[in-house]
Amino acid sequence: MTNKNSTTSNGLFGISLIAALAGFIFGFDTVVISGANLPIKELWHTTPLFHGFFIMSMALWGTVIGSIFGGGPTEKYGRKKILLWIGVLFSVSAIGSALAQDAYSFSAFRFIGGLGIGISSVAAPTYISEISTPASRGKLVAMYQFNIVFGILIAFLSNYFLQGIGGNNDWRWMLGVMAVPSLIYTLLVFGIPESPRWLITRKGDIANAKLVMSRLGLEGVESLIKGPGTTVDGSQLTVNGKPSTVNSQQFLQRKHYRIIGLAFMVAFYNQLSGINFILYYAPEILERAGLAAKESLFNSIAIGGTNLLFTFVGLYLIDRLGRKTLLLIGSIGYIVSLGMVAYAFYSNASPEFLLSFLLLFIASHAIGQGAVIWVFIAEIFPNTIRATGQSFGASIHWVFAALITLVTPLFLDKDSGIFKDNPWPIFAFFAFMMFTQLIWVFTKVPETKGVALEELEKQLIK
C-alpha cells in the first residue's frame, strides 16, 4: 500500500511539474527581452515610442489578450489541448523572434509569445488545481509561480553567458534558446492526462475520469461525480437538468459575486504592491540610489536569487500555514519594506540600506502574493466555471501590470517625471496600498487550505 501511494504521489507531482513548466517558459520569456533591448534599437534604429510599444511591451499586450480570452478555449477544448498549444506558441515565438529580419515581424512573434504567457496563466493553474489533492493543491499549483521565478533567474544568467557569443547577433541566440525548453515542454504535455474534473463537467465522461483519478491516486470519485448541482444519468452529466455549459450569464450570476470580488482584489493588490514596477525598473531605481552603475549584474542576480529562494519558502509553507496566513505575512513585509525604501529615498540613506529593503520587499512578495495568487484564484471558482474564473483573475492581473508599466515613466523619469527629483512618494503610495491589503485580507479573505474544491464551492457560494 505504501509503495502504491508513493508511486501515485510521484506521478501526481511529475504531471503537475510538466504543466508548471509553462511557468518557467513564461518567466524566461518575460526577462529574456532585456538582452535584445539595446542591440535591436541600434540595428533597426527604432524611435523611443516605437521601441517601447512594439519591441519591449508587445509581448505584454499579447499576455493581456491571452489572459482575457484564454478561459473560453480552456473550458471548451480541455486543459491538456490548451497546454499543448501553449508550447506551440512559445516555440513559434522563440524561433520567429530569433530569425526576424525587421521590427514588425519581430513584434508579431513577440506578441505570439505573449499570447502563450497569458493563456498559460489561465490553463496551467486551472489544470494543476483540478488534478491535486486538497492536502497538496497549494504546493503543486504554487510550482507554477516557482517556475516563473526560476525562469526569470535562468534568463538573466542565459543573457549574461550568451553575450558576445554571436557578435552583433548575440541577441538572436538569447531569444532563440527559449525554443529548447519550449519544444521539450510541448513533447512532455503529450504524456499527461486530461483533467478528470473537466472530463466530468464538460464531457460527462465518467469512465475516463475515473481512470485518470485512479492513476493519480485521487480519492472521492463518487463525491466528485455527484458534486454540488450535478446529477449523473448513466454516462451523461447534467447541471440543473441541462448539459454542462459555460457562458457569461452563468459566470456573472449573483451567487458568484463574492468569488469574483475575491479574484479581482487579489489580482489588483498583486500589482498595486509595485512588484512589476520594481522588477521592470530595478536598474533605474538602483541607479537613482547610486548602485546600478557599478554592480548592476550582481544586483540583478541578488534580486532574482532572493525571489527564487523565498518563492521556495512560500511553496513549502502554503499547505502548512495556509493562503490567508501567507498573505498576512506578506502584507506586513510589504508595508515595512516599502515604507523603508520610501524613507531611504527621502533621507538619502546609503545605497546598501535601500537595497536591503528592496530585497525584503522581494522576499515578502515571494512568500505572500507571489506564492498565493495563482493558487487562490484557481481554487475558489466552481468546477464548471474554473477556467473562466482563472481567465478573469489573470486578466485583471495583466491589465494592471500593463497600466502600471505604461504610466511609470510619467512618475519615475529622471528628466521629466513628476517625481524626478526624488521618487519616495511612489513607494509611500505602494506601502499605503499594502496597508489596505492587510485590512482586506484580515476581514474578507477565507482560508482555503486543505479543503476539497467541491467543499469550497459549498462554502463560498451560498
Helices and strands as residue ranges (DSSP letters): H 2-32, G 33-35, H 37-44, H 48-50, I 51-56, H 58-69, H 71-77, H 79-99, H 103-131, H 137-162, G 167-169, H 170-176, H 179-189, H 196-198, I 199-203, H 206-216, H 221-225, E 230-233, E 236-239, E 242-243, H 248-251, G 254-256, H 257-272, H 275-280, H 282-288, H 292-317, H 323-347, H 351-367, H 369-380, G 383-385, H 386-412, H 424-444, H 453-460
